[in-house]
């Protein structure tokens, strides 16, 4: 007499499903760790850009100051004179 095959899950089916679940879990954890590293790098880059932005803003403010403009004019030997009336243009919106 032949044995009838059981219908339903056998032991190896359960093992395969368990291994797939473990693989999926490990894969997810790897993705989470990778995203954590990327977030850390992005935060570092953000802080670097903030520092650079502050330095550039300070440089712009120093170049706009009257004393800096006068010192640069003296350095290049240029006089600071009042503009003539025909050199002034008024822009109207």
FIMIVEX-829806 format. One record per residue: residue number from 1; residue in three letters; x, y, z of N, C-alpha, C in turn. Coordinates in nm, 2 decimals, padded with zeros to 4 digits, always signed. Example, Ala and Ser with C-alpha at 12.3 -4.5 7.8 and 13.67 -1.06 7.14 Angstrom:
# FIMIVEX-829806
<pamar n="1" res="ALA" n_X="+01.32" n_Y="-00.57" n_Z="+00.78" ca_X="+01.23" ca_Y="-00.45" ca_Z="+00.78" c_X="+01.32" c_Y="-00.33" c_Z="+00.78"/>
<pamar n="2" res="SER" n_X="+01.28" n_Y="-00.22" n_Z="+00.71" ca_X="+01.37" ca_Y="-00.11" ca_Z="+00.71" c_X="+01.29" c_Y="+00.00" c_Z="+00.79"/>
# end
This chain:
# FIMIVEX-829806
<pamar n="1" res="UNK" n_X="+00.08" n_Y="-00.12" n_Z="+00.00" ca_X="+00.00" ca_Y="+00.00" ca_Z="+00.00" c_X="+00.09" c_Y="+00.13" c_Z="+00.00"/>
<pamar n="2" res="UNK" n_X="+00.04" n_Y="+00.22" n_Z="-00.07" ca_X="+00.11" ca_Y="+00.34" ca_Z="-00.08" c_X="+00.06" c_Y="+00.44" c_Z="+00.03"/>
<pamar n="3" res="UNK" n_X="+00.15" n_Y="+00.52" n_Z="+00.07" ca_X="+00.11" ca_Y="+00.62" ca_Z="+00.16" c_X="+00.06" c_Y="+00.74" c_Z="+00.09"/>
<pamar n="4" res="UNK" n_X="-00.04" n_Y="+00.80" n_Z="+00.13" ca_X="-00.09" ca_Y="+00.93" ca_Z="+00.07" c_X="-00.01" c_Y="+01.04" c_Z="+00.12"/>
<pamar n="5" res="UNK" n_X="+00.02" n_Y="+01.13" n_Z="+00.03" ca_X="+00.09" ca_Y="+01.25" ca_Z="+00.07" c_X="+00.00" c_Y="+01.34" c_Z="+00.16"/>
<pamar n="6" res="UNK" n_X="+00.06" n_Y="+01.40" n_Z="+00.26" ca_X="-00.02" ca_Y="+01.49" ca_Z="+00.34" c_X="-00.05" c_Y="+01.62" c_Z="+00.27"/>
<pamar n="7" res="UNK" n_X="-00.16" n_Y="+01.67" n_Z="+00.29" ca_X="-00.19" ca_Y="+01.80" ca_Z="+00.23" c_X="-00.15" c_Y="+01.90" c_Z="+00.34"/>
<pamar n="8" res="UNK" n_X="-00.10" n_Y="+02.02" n_Z="+00.29" ca_X="-00.06" ca_Y="+02.12" ca_Z="+00.39" c_X="+00.09" c_Y="+02.14" c_Z="+00.40"/>
<pamar n="9" res="UNK" n_X="+00.13" n_Y="+02.21" n_Z="+00.50" ca_X="+00.27" ca_Y="+02.24" ca_Z="+00.52" c_X="+00.34" c_Y="+02.12" c_Z="+00.58"/>
<pamar n="10" res="UNK" n_X="+00.46" n_Y="+02.09" n_Z="+00.52" ca_X="+00.55" ca_Y="+02.00" ca_Z="+00.58" c_X="+00.66" c_Y="+02.07" c_Z="+00.65"/>
<pamar n="11" res="UNK" n_X="+00.74" n_Y="+02.00" n_Z="+00.72" ca_X="+00.85" ca_Y="+02.07" ca_Z="+00.80" c_X="+00.94" c_Y="+02.15" c_Z="+00.71"/>
<pamar n="12" res="UNK" n_X="+00.98" n_Y="+02.11" n_Z="+00.59" ca_X="+01.07" ca_Y="+02.19" ca_Z="+00.51" c_X="+01.00" c_Y="+02.32" c_Z="+00.46"/>
<pamar n="13" res="UNK" n_X="+00.87" n_Y="+02.32" n_Z="+00.45" ca_X="+00.80" ca_Y="+02.44" ca_Z="+00.41" c_X="+00.82" c_Y="+02.54" c_Z="+00.52"/>
<pamar n="14" res="UNK" n_X="+00.80" n_Y="+02.50" n_Z="+00.64" ca_X="+00.82" ca_Y="+02.59" ca_Z="+00.76" c_X="+00.96" c_Y="+02.64" c_Z="+00.77"/>
<pamar n="15" res="UNK" n_X="+01.06" n_Y="+02.56" n_Z="+00.74" ca_X="+01.20" ca_Y="+02.60" ca_Z="+00.75" c_X="+01.23" c_Y="+02.70" c_Z="+00.64"/>
<pamar n="16" res="UNK" n_X="+01.18" n_Y="+02.68" n_Z="+00.52" ca_X="+01.20" ca_Y="+02.78" ca_Z="+00.41" c_X="+01.13" c_Y="+02.91" c_Z="+00.44"/>
<pamar n="17" res="UNK" n_X="+01.01" n_Y="+02.91" n_Z="+00.49" ca_X="+00.94" ca_Y="+03.03" ca_Z="+00.53" c_X="+01.02" c_Y="+03.11" c_Z="+00.64"/>
<pamar n="18" res="UNK" n_X="+01.07" n_Y="+03.03" n_Z="+00.74" ca_X="+01.14" ca_Y="+03.09" ca_Z="+00.84" c_X="+01.27" c_Y="+03.15" c_Z="+00.79"/>
<pamar n="19" res="UNK" n_X="+01.34" n_Y="+03.09" n_Z="+00.70" ca_X="+01.47" ca_Y="+03.14" ca_Z="+00.64" c_X="+01.44" c_Y="+03.27" c_Z="+00.56"/>
<pamar n="20" res="UNK" n_X="+01.33" n_Y="+03.27" n_Z="+00.49" ca_X="+01.29" ca_Y="+03.39" ca_Z="+00.41" c_X="+01.26" c_Y="+03.50" c_Z="+00.51"/>
<pamar n="21" res="UNK" n_X="+01.19" n_Y="+03.47" n_Z="+00.62" ca_X="+01.16" ca_Y="+03.58" ca_Z="+00.71" c_X="+01.29" c_Y="+03.64" c_Z="+00.77"/>
<pamar n="22" res="UNK" n_X="+01.38" n_Y="+03.55" n_Z="+00.81" ca_X="+01.51" ca_Y="+03.59" ca_Z="+00.86" c_X="+01.58" c_Y="+03.68" c_Z="+00.76"/>
<pamar n="23" res="UNK" n_X="+01.59" n_Y="+03.63" n_Z="+00.64" ca_X="+01.65" ca_Y="+03.71" ca_Z="+00.53" c_X="+01.59" c_Y="+03.85" c_Z="+00.52"/>
<pamar n="24" res="UNK" n_X="+01.46" n_Y="+03.85" n_Z="+00.51" ca_X="+01.39" ca_Y="+03.98" ca_Z="+00.50" c_X="+01.42" c_Y="+04.07" c_Z="+00.62"/>
<pamar n="25" res="UNK" n_X="+01.42" n_Y="+04.02" n_Z="+00.74" ca_X="+01.45" ca_Y="+04.10" ca_Z="+00.86" c_X="+01.59" c_Y="+04.16" c_Z="+00.85"/>
<pamar n="26" res="UNK" n_X="+01.69" n_Y="+04.07" n_Z="+00.82" ca_X="+01.83" ca_Y="+04.12" ca_Z="+00.81" c_X="+01.84" c_Y="+04.22" c_Z="+00.70"/>
<pamar n="27" res="UNK" n_X="+01.78" n_Y="+04.20" n_Z="+00.59" ca_X="+01.78" ca_Y="+04.30" ca_Z="+00.48" c_X="+01.72" c_Y="+04.43" c_Z="+00.52"/>
<pamar n="28" res="UNK" n_X="+01.61" n_Y="+04.43" n_Z="+00.59" ca_X="+01.55" ca_Y="+04.55" ca_Z="+00.64" c_X="+01.65" c_Y="+04.63" c_Z="+00.74"/>
<pamar n="29" res="UNK" n_X="+01.71" n_Y="+04.55" n_Z="+00.83" ca_X="+01.80" ca_Y="+04.61" ca_Z="+00.93" c_X="+01.92" c_Y="+04.68" c_Z="+00.85"/>
<pamar n="30" res="UNK" n_X="+01.97" n_Y="+04.61" n_Z="+00.75" ca_X="+02.08" ca_Y="+04.67" ca_Z="+00.67" c_X="+02.04" c_Y="+04.80" c_Z="+00.61"/>
<pamar n="31" res="UNK" n_X="+01.91" n_Y="+04.80" n_Z="+00.55" ca_X="+01.86" ca_Y="+04.93" ca_Z="+00.49" c_X="+01.85" c_Y="+05.04" c_Z="+00.60"/>
<pamar n="32" res="UNK" n_X="+01.81" n_Y="+05.00" n_Z="+00.72" ca_X="+01.79" ca_Y="+05.10" ca_Z="+00.82" c_X="+01.93" c_Y="+05.16" c_Z="+00.86"/>
<pamar n="33" res="UNK" n_X="+02.02" n_Y="+05.07" n_Z="+00.88" ca_X="+02.16" ca_Y="+05.12" ca_Z="+00.92" c_X="+02.22" c_Y="+05.21" c_Z="+00.81"/>
<pamar n="34" res="UNK" n_X="+02.20" n_Y="+05.17" n_Z="+00.68" ca_X="+02.25" ca_Y="+05.25" ca_Z="+00.57" c_X="+02.18" c_Y="+05.39" c_Z="+00.57"/>
<pamar n="35" res="UNK" n_X="+02.05" n_Y="+05.39" n_Z="+00.59" ca_X="+01.99" ca_Y="+05.52" ca_Z="+00.60" c_X="+02.04" c_Y="+05.61" c_Z="+00.72"/>
<pamar n="36" res="UNK" n_X="+02.07" n_Y="+05.54" n_Z="+00.83" ca_X="+02.13" ca_Y="+05.61" ca_Z="+00.94" c_X="+02.26" c_Y="+05.68" c_Z="+00.91"/>
<pamar n="37" res="UNK" n_X="+02.34" n_Y="+05.60" n_Z="+00.83" ca_X="+02.47" ca_Y="+05.66" ca_Z="+00.79" c_X="+02.45" c_Y="+05.78" c_Z="+00.70"/>
<pamar n="38" res="UNK" n_X="+02.36" n_Y="+05.77" n_Z="+00.61" ca_X="+02.33" ca_Y="+05.87" ca_Z="+00.51" c_X="+02.28" c_Y="+06.00" c_Z="+00.58"/>
<pamar n="39" res="UNK" n_X="+02.19" n_Y="+05.98" n_Z="+00.68" ca_X="+02.14" ca_Y="+06.09" ca_Z="+00.76" c_X="+02.25" c_Y="+06.16" c_Z="+00.83"/>
<pamar n="40" res="UNK" n_X="+02.34" n_Y="+06.08" n_Z="+00.89" ca_X="+02.46" ca_Y="+06.14" ca_Z="+00.96" c_X="+02.55" c_Y="+06.22" c_Z="+00.87"/>
<pamar n="41" res="UNK" n_X="+02.57" n_Y="+06.17" n_Z="+00.75" ca_X="+02.66" ca_Y="+06.24" ca_Z="+00.66" c_X="+02.58" c_Y="+06.37" c_Z="+00.61"/>
<pamar n="42" res="UNK" n_X="+02.45" n_Y="+06.36" n_Z="+00.59" ca_X="+02.38" ca_Y="+06.48" ca_Z="+00.55" c_X="+02.38" c_Y="+06.59" c_Z="+00.66"/>
<pamar n="43" res="UNK" n_X="+02.37" n_Y="+06.55" n_Z="+00.79" ca_X="+02.37" ca_Y="+06.64" ca_Z="+00.90" c_X="+02.51" c_Y="+06.71" c_Z="+00.91"/>
<pamar n="44" res="UNK" n_X="+02.62" n_Y="+06.63" n_Z="+00.89" ca_X="+02.75" ca_Y="+06.69" ca_Z="+00.89" c_X="+02.77" c_Y="+06.79" c_Z="+00.77"/>
<pamar n="45" res="UNK" n_X="+02.72" n_Y="+06.76" n_Z="+00.65" ca_X="+02.72" ca_Y="+06.85" ca_Z="+00.54" c_X="+02.64" c_Y="+06.97" c_Z="+00.57"/>
<pamar n="46" res="UNK" n_X="+02.53" n_Y="+06.96" n_Z="+00.63" ca_X="+02.44" ca_Y="+07.07" ca_Z="+00.66" c_X="+02.51" c_Y="+07.17" c_Z="+00.76"/>
<pamar n="47" res="UNK" n_X="+02.58" n_Y="+07.11" n_Z="+00.86" ca_X="+02.65" ca_Y="+07.20" ca_Z="+00.95" c_X="+02.77" c_Y="+07.27" c_Z="+00.88"/>
<pamar n="48" res="UNK" n_X="+02.84" n_Y="+07.20" n_Z="+00.79" ca_X="+02.95" ca_Y="+07.26" ca_Z="+00.71" c_X="+02.89" c_Y="+07.38" c_Z="+00.63"/>
<pamar n="49" res="UNK" n_X="+02.78" n_Y="+07.36" n_Z="+00.56" ca_X="+02.72" ca_Y="+07.46" ca_Z="+00.48" c_X="+02.67" c_Y="+07.58" c_Z="+00.56"/>
<pamar n="50" res="UNK" n_X="+02.62" n_Y="+07.55" n_Z="+00.68" ca_X="+02.58" ca_Y="+07.66" ca_Z="+00.77" c_X="+02.70" c_Y="+07.75" c_Z="+00.81"/>
<pamar n="51" res="UNK" n_X="+02.81" n_Y="+07.68" n_Z="+00.84" ca_X="+02.93" ca_Y="+07.75" ca_Z="+00.88" c_X="+02.98" c_Y="+07.84" c_Z="+00.76"/>
<pamar n="52" res="UNK" n_X="+02.99" n_Y="+07.78" n_Z="+00.64" ca_X="+03.03" ca_Y="+07.85" ca_Z="+00.53" c_X="+02.94" c_Y="+07.97" c_Z="+00.50"/>
<pamar n="53" res="UNK" n_X="+02.81" n_Y="+07.95" n_Z="+00.51" ca_X="+02.72" ca_Y="+08.06" ca_Z="+00.49" c_X="+02.74" c_Y="+08.17" c_Z="+00.59"/>
<pamar n="54" res="UNK" n_X="+02.76" n_Y="+08.14" n_Z="+00.71" ca_X="+02.79" ca_Y="+08.25" ca_Z="+00.81" c_X="+02.92" c_Y="+08.32" c_Z="+00.77"/>
<pamar n="55" res="UNK" n_X="+03.02" n_Y="+08.25" n_Z="+00.73" ca_X="+03.14" ca_Y="+08.32" ca_Z="+00.69" c_X="+03.12" c_Y="+08.41" c_Z="+00.57"/>
<pamar n="56" res="UNK" n_X="+03.05" n_Y="+08.36" n_Z="+00.47" ca_X="+03.02" ca_Y="+08.44" ca_Z="+00.36" c_X="+02.94" c_Y="+08.56" c_Z="+00.39"/>
<pamar n="57" res="UNK" n_X="+02.84" n_Y="+08.55" n_Z="+00.48" ca_X="+02.76" ca_Y="+08.66" ca_Z="+00.52" c_X="+02.84" c_Y="+08.77" c_Z="+00.59"/>
<pamar n="58" res="UNK" n_X="+02.93" n_Y="+08.72" n_Z="+00.67" ca_X="+03.02" ca_Y="+08.82" ca_Z="+00.74" c_X="+03.11" c_Y="+08.89" c_Z="+00.64"/>
<pamar n="59" res="UNK" n_X="+03.16" n_Y="+08.81" n_Z="+00.54" ca_X="+03.25" ca_Y="+08.87" ca_Z="+00.44" c_X="+03.17" c_Y="+08.98" c_Z="+00.36"/>
<pamar n="60" res="UNK" n_X="+03.04" n_Y="+08.95" n_Z="+00.32" ca_X="+02.96" ca_Y="+09.04" ca_Z="+00.25" c_X="+02.94" c_Y="+09.17" c_Z="+00.33"/>
<pamar n="61" res="UNK" n_X="+02.91" n_Y="+09.15" n_Z="+00.46" ca_X="+02.89" ca_Y="+09.27" ca_Z="+00.54" c_X="+03.01" c_Y="+09.35" c_Z="+00.56"/>
<pamar n="62" res="UNK" n_X="+03.13" n_Y="+09.29" n_Z="+00.56" ca_X="+03.25" ca_Y="+09.36" ca_Z="+00.58" c_X="+03.28" c_Y="+09.44" c_Z="+00.45"/>
<pamar n="63" res="UNK" n_X="+03.25" n_Y="+09.38" n_Z="+00.33" ca_X="+03.27" ca_Y="+09.45" ca_Z="+00.21" c_X="+03.17" c_Y="+09.56" c_Z="+00.18"/>
<pamar n="64" res="UNK" n_X="+03.06" n_Y="+09.56" n_Z="+00.24" ca_X="+02.96" ca_Y="+09.66" ca_Z="+00.23" c_X="+02.98" c_Y="+09.78" c_Z="+00.32"/>
<pamar n="65" res="UNK" n_X="+03.06" n_Y="+09.77" n_Z="+00.42" ca_X="+03.08" ca_Y="+09.87" ca_Z="+00.52" c_X="+03.16" c_Y="+09.99" c_Z="+00.45"/>
<pamar n="66" res="UNK" n_X="+03.13" n_Y="+10.11" n_Z="+00.50" ca_X="+03.19" ca_Y="+10.23" ca_Z="+00.44" c_X="+03.34" c_Y="+10.23" c_Z="+00.46"/>
<pamar n="67" res="UNK" n_X="+03.38" n_Y="+10.19" n_Z="+00.58" ca_X="+03.53" ca_Y="+10.19" ca_Z="+00.61" c_X="+03.60" c_Y="+10.09" c_Z="+00.52"/>
<pamar n="68" res="UNK" n_X="+03.54" n_Y="+09.98" n_Z="+00.49" ca_X="+03.61" ca_Y="+09.88" ca_Z="+00.40" c_X="+03.61" c_Y="+09.94" c_Z="+00.26"/>
<pamar n="69" res="UNK" n_X="+03.51" n_Y="+10.01" n_Z="+00.22" ca_X="+03.51" ca_Y="+10.07" ca_Z="+00.08" c_X="+03.61" c_Y="+10.18" c_Z="+00.07"/>
<pamar n="70" res="UNK" n_X="+03.62" n_Y="+10.26" n_Z="+00.17" ca_X="+03.72" ca_Y="+10.37" ca_Z="+00.17" c_X="+03.86" c_Y="+10.31" c_Z="+00.17"/>
<pamar n="71" res="UNK" n_X="+03.89" n_Y="+10.21" n_Z="+00.25" ca_X="+04.02" ca_Y="+10.15" ca_Z="+00.26" c_X="+04.06" c_Y="+10.09" c_Z="+00.12"/>
<pamar n="72" res="UNK" n_X="+03.96" n_Y="+10.02" n_Z="+00.06" ca_X="+03.99" ca_Y="+09.97" ca_Z="-00.08" c_X="+04.02" c_Y="+10.08" c_Z="-00.18"/>
<pamar n="73" res="UNK" n_X="+03.94" n_Y="+10.19" n_Z="-00.17" ca_X="+03.96" ca_Y="+10.30" ca_Z="-00.26" c_X="+04.10" c_Y="+10.36" c_Z="-00.24"/>
<pamar n="74" res="UNK" n_X="+04.14" n_Y="+10.37" n_Z="-00.12" ca_X="+04.28" ca_Y="+10.42" ca_Z="-00.09" c_X="+04.39" c_Y="+10.33" c_Z="-00.14"/>
<pamar n="75" res="UNK" n_X="+04.36" n_Y="+10.20" n_Z="-00.12" ca_X="+04.46" ca_Y="+10.10" ca_Z="-00.17" c_X="+04.48" c_Y="+10.11" c_Z="-00.32"/>
<pamar n="76" res="UNK" n_X="+04.38" n_Y="+10.13" n_Z="-00.39" ca_X="+04.39" ca_Y="+10.14" ca_Z="-00.54" c_X="+04.41" c_Y="+10.29" c_Z="-00.59"/>
<pamar n="77" res="UNK" n_X="+04.41" n_Y="+10.38" n_Z="-00.50" ca_X="+04.44" ca_Y="+10.52" ca_Z="-00.53" c_X="+04.32" c_Y="+10.58" c_Z="-00.60"/>
<pamar n="78" res="UNK" n_X="+04.20" n_Y="+10.55" n_Z="-00.57" ca_X="+04.08" ca_Y="+10.61" ca_Z="-00.63" c_X="+04.02" c_Y="+10.71" c_Z="-00.54"/>
<pamar n="79" res="UNK" n_X="+03.97" n_Y="+10.82" n_Z="-00.59" ca_X="+03.91" ca_Y="+10.92" ca_Z="-00.50" c_X="+03.76" c_Y="+10.88" c_Z="-00.48"/>
<pamar n="80" res="UNK" n_X="+03.71" n_Y="+10.93" n_Z="-00.37" ca_X="+03.57" ca_Y="+10.91" ca_Z="-00.34" c_X="+03.50" c_Y="+11.05" c_Z="-00.35"/>
<pamar n="81" res="UNK" n_X="+03.42" n_Y="+11.06" n_Z="-00.46" ca_X="+03.37" ca_Y="+11.19" ca_Z="-00.49" c_X="+03.21" c_Y="+11.18" c_Z="-00.50"/>
<pamar n="82" res="UNK" n_X="+03.15" n_Y="+11.29" n_Z="-00.48" ca_X="+03.00" ca_Y="+11.30" ca_Z="-00.50" c_X="+02.97" c_Y="+11.28" c_Z="-00.65"/>
<pamar n="83" res="UNK" n_X="+02.87" n_Y="+11.21" n_Z="-00.68" ca_X="+02.83" ca_Y="+11.20" ca_Z="-00.82" c_X="+02.77" c_Y="+11.33" c_Z="-00.87"/>
<pamar n="84" res="UNK" n_X="+02.79" n_Y="+11.35" n_Z="-01.00" ca_X="+02.72" ca_Y="+11.47" ca_Z="-01.06" c_X="+02.57" c_Y="+11.44" c_Z="-01.08"/>
<pamar n="85" res="UNK" n_X="+02.50" n_Y="+11.54" n_Z="-01.10" ca_X="+02.35" ca_Y="+11.52" ca_Z="-01.11" c_X="+02.32" c_Y="+11.44" c_Z="-01.24"/>
<pamar n="86" res="UNK" n_X="+02.40" n_Y="+11.45" n_Z="-01.34" ca_X="+02.37" ca_Y="+11.38" ca_Z="-01.47" c_X="+02.42" c_Y="+11.23" c_Z="-01.46"/>
<pamar n="87" res="UNK" n_X="+02.49" n_Y="+11.19" n_Z="-01.35" ca_X="+02.53" ca_Y="+11.06" ca_Z="-01.33" c_X="+02.43" c_Y="+10.98" c_Z="-01.25"/>
<pamar n="88" res="UNK" n_X="+02.33" n_Y="+11.04" n_Z="-01.20" ca_X="+02.23" ca_Y="+10.98" ca_Z="-01.11" c_X="+02.11" c_Y="+10.94" c_Z="-01.19"/>
<pamar n="89" res="UNK" n_X="+02.07" n_Y="+10.81" n_Z="-01.19" ca_X="+01.95" ca_Y="+10.77" ca_Z="-01.26" c_X="+01.85" c_Y="+10.72" c_Z="-01.15"/>
<pamar n="90" res="UNK" n_X="+01.73" n_Y="+10.76" n_Z="-01.17" ca_X="+01.62" ca_Y="+10.72" ca_Z="-01.08" c_X="+01.53" c_Y="+10.61" c_Z="-01.16"/>
<pamar n="91" res="UNK" n_X="+01.52" n_Y="+10.50" n_Z="-01.10" ca_X="+01.44" ca_Y="+10.39" ca_Z="-01.15" c_X="+01.31" c_Y="+10.39" c_Z="-01.08"/>
<pamar n="92" res="UNK" n_X="+01.20" n_Y="+10.39" n_Z="-01.16" ca_X="+01.07" ca_Y="+10.39" ca_Z="-01.11" c_X="+01.00" c_Y="+10.27" c_Z="-01.15"/>
<pamar n="93" res="UNK" n_X="+00.93" n_Y="+10.20" n_Z="-01.06" ca_X="+00.86" ca_Y="+10.08" ca_Z="-01.09" c_X="+00.74" c_Y="+10.10" c_Z="-01.18"/>
# end
